[in-house]
Amino acid sequence: MNTHTIATQLFIAQASTAPAGDAAARPSWLPLLAYLLLFAAMYFFLFAPARKAQKEREKIQSGLEPGDNVITSTGIYGRVVGIADDRVTLELESGRMVVHKSAVAGKAEDGAKAIQA
């Protein structure tokens, strides 16, 4: 006998000794359910908090007014002196600086609550 014939006979013997109801006992949709649960968990642990933080950041940036003390995403503290479209002019101790609105991480009074970009 060659090795191919022996391997085929072993495969047939193992298949015939397997319980017949084993394949029918496990539903075919079970792996799909596992993937759906995985994606749901990924959404709630990764995407939902990021979306919430983005909305909070946009709320802070849209509510900026001249006179507000802010902190930028790079850690620069300043006072808003002007807002034009998507640019914010900050007054610093050493002069003025113009930054994009998205660079404002939060209000300086709420330094502990400043959203990290």
Buried (B, 14 or more C-beta within 10 A) or exposed (E): EEEEEEEEEEEEEEEEEEEEEEEEEEEEEEEEEEEEEEEEEEEEEEEEEEEEEEEEBEEBBEEBEEEBBBBBBEEBEBBBEEBEEEEBBBBEEEEEBEBEBBBBBBBBEBEEEBBEE
